[in-house]
Amino acid sequence: MAEQLISLDEFWSLREQFPMIDARSEGEFEQSHIPGAFNIPILNNSERIVVGTLYKEKGSEEATIKGFELVGPRFHQILKEVLKHFPEKKVIVYCWRGGMRSQILSWLLTMVGFEVFRLKGGYKTYRTYSFDLVRNDWNLLILGGKTGTGKTRLLQKLHESGEQIIDLEGLANHKGSSFGAIGQPAQPTVEQFENLFAEGLRKQDPAKQIWVENESRKIGRLILPDKFYKQMLAAPLIDIQKSEQERIALIAEEYACLPTDELILAVLRLKKRLGGLRTSQAIEAIVEEKHSDWIANLLIYYDKAYTFDLEKHEAGKTIQLDLSGIDEETSTKKLLEAKSQFHGK
């Protein structure tokens, strides 16, 4: 079999058919990669530094020879690993710029009968695309509401009804509050978050509105691209409202089952804002499993923060929508009715 060099445009359809191998070092892969790729480093972290230094000091020929010297003894291990994971013998490969590392891997695999599609320009081409995409102009509609109004659930219901959505909290592995990381996988790096974000945006029709949950610029330790966040602030916003009793019940359903020590740590992170008395009251209520009490206590703070955040949005573009006592199906219908008030603009 032979290698075929492919453009990014060709890559999108081929990716649906064949697995991807990232030939960069494990450190580069951990920093960010094309979602779904499998990492088989041609040069590991320390070897990459050696070859990179040699390239700068003595040029590409010396660096290439050194690269082969380092990776050559592992050729058989690399082949065994690739054959184990991809017995169909059809793969897409890439490295940073589509240079030496992916070329070595491609040559090696074709020697044992693989059909190899090598991404022209490498990961850098993909990363440039994803970086630009999350900074494009988008037609957004913001789903707002205080903590406990069930925005994330309604966002999924809107998606099920055929609406375009981007679940930023899902992509970020964080629910956006001091409690947001509890029970979640580790957050991706900023670069990887943008890659995942771009993958979501790429599936959207830019001519149609995209529902996005109202967020601060920071979701955990991740920061939204500045242009996208400004578009969120300027977009129409539907501010959903629920009774305090409903909100407390929903928060309790999601958080009361979480480990007590993690809930207490989350409260302690808010100590400066809550004050000593309310912090100790909330912790006492958590220990005693009086969930309605500590939730009601914290809602005082979160409601003030939400009101402050809401004031950042462009004036005259907010609709208040009371969904108290209404199930999710009916709420979704009311949201779609409210959307029509903006005439799709």
SULNOR-V985011 format. One record per backbone hydrogen bond with DSSP energy under -0.5 kcal/mol. CO is the residue of the C=O (numbers start at 0). NH is the residue of the N-H. If there is no record, write none. Layout:
# SULNOR-V985011
{{CO | NH} {CO | NH}}
This chain:
# SULNOR-V985011
{{1 | 115} {3 | 117} {5 | 119} {6 | 10} {7 | 11} {8 | 12} {9 | 13} {10 | 14} {11 | 15} {12 | 15} {13 | 16} {13 | 17} {18 | 91} {19 | 37} {20 | 22} {20 | 93} {21 | 39} {22 | 41} {22 | 42} {24 | 28} {25 | 29} {26 | 30} {27 | 31} {30 | 191} {32 | 34} {33 | 36} {37 | 21} {37 | 39} {43 | 47} {44 | 48} {45 | 49} {46 | 50} {47 | 51} {48 | 52} {49 | 53} {50 | 54} {51 | 55} {52 | 56} {53 | 57} {53 | 58} {54 | 58} {58 | 62} {59 | 63} {60 | 64} {61 | 65} {62 | 66} {63 | 67} {64 | 68} {65 | 69} {66 | 70} {67 | 71} {68 | 72} {70 | 73} {71 | 74} {73 | 77} {74 | 78} {75 | 79} {76 | 80} {77 | 81} {78 | 82} {79 | 83} {80 | 84} {81 | 85} {85 | 88} {88 | 114} {89 | 18} {90 | 116} {91 | 20} {92 | 118} {93 | 22} {94 | 122} {95 | 123} {96 | 120} {98 | 102} {99 | 103} {100 | 104} {101 | 105} {102 | 106} {103 | 107} {104 | 108} {105 | 109} {106 | 110} {108 | 111} {108 | 113} {109 | 112} {113 | 115} {114 | 90} {115 | 3} {115 | 117} {116 | 92} {116 | 118} {117 | 5} {118 | 121} {120 | 124} {121 | 124} {121 | 125} {122 | 126} {123 | 127} {124 | 128} {125 | 129} {126 | 130} {127 | 131} {128 | 132} {129 | 133} {131 | 134} {132 | 135} {137 | 139} {138 | 209} {139 | 235} {140 | 211} {141 | 143} {141 | 237} {142 | 213} {143 | 239} {145 | 148} {149 | 153} {150 | 154} {151 | 155} {152 | 156} {153 | 157} {154 | 158} {155 | 159} {156 | 160} {157 | 162} {158 | 161} {163 | 210} {165 | 167} {165 | 212} {166 | 170} {167 | 171} {168 | 172} {168 | 173} {169 | 172} {176 | 179} {178 | 181} {179 | 174} {180 | 183} {188 | 192} {189 | 193} {190 | 194} {191 | 195} {192 | 196} {193 | 197} {194 | 198} {195 | 199} {196 | 200} {197 | 201} {198 | 202} {199 | 202} {200 | 203} {203 | 205} {204 | 207} {208 | 163} {209 | 140} {210 | 165} {211 | 142} {216 | 223} {217 | 219} {218 | 221} {221 | 218} {224 | 228} {225 | 229} {226 | 230} {227 | 231} {228 | 232} {229 | 233} {230 | 234} {231 | 234} {232 | 313} {235 | 141} {236 | 238} {236 | 318} {237 | 143} {237 | 239} {238 | 320} {239 | 145} {240 | 322} {242 | 246} {243 | 247} {244 | 248} {245 | 249} {246 | 250} {247 | 251} {248 | 252} {249 | 253} {250 | 254} {251 | 255} {254 | 257} {258 | 262} {259 | 263} {260 | 264} {261 | 265} {262 | 266} {263 | 267} {264 | 268} {266 | 269} {267 | 270} {269 | 272} {269 | 273} {270 | 274} {274 | 278} {275 | 279} {276 | 280} {277 | 281} {278 | 282} {279 | 283} {280 | 284} {281 | 285} {282 | 286} {283 | 287} {284 | 289} {285 | 288} {288 | 290} {289 | 292} {289 | 293} {290 | 294} {291 | 295} {292 | 296} {293 | 297} {294 | 298} {295 | 299} {296 | 299} {296 | 300} {297 | 301} {298 | 302} {299 | 303} {300 | 304} {301 | 305} {302 | 306} {303 | 307} {304 | 308} {305 | 309} {306 | 310} {308 | 311} {309 | 312} {313 | 316} {316 | 236} {318 | 238} {320 | 240} {320 | 322} {322 | 325} {326 | 330} {327 | 331} {328 | 332} {329 | 333} {330 | 334} {331 | 335} {332 | 336} {333 | 337} {334 | 338} {335 | 339} {336 | 340} {337 | 340} {338 | 341} {338 | 343} {339 | 342} {341 | 344}}
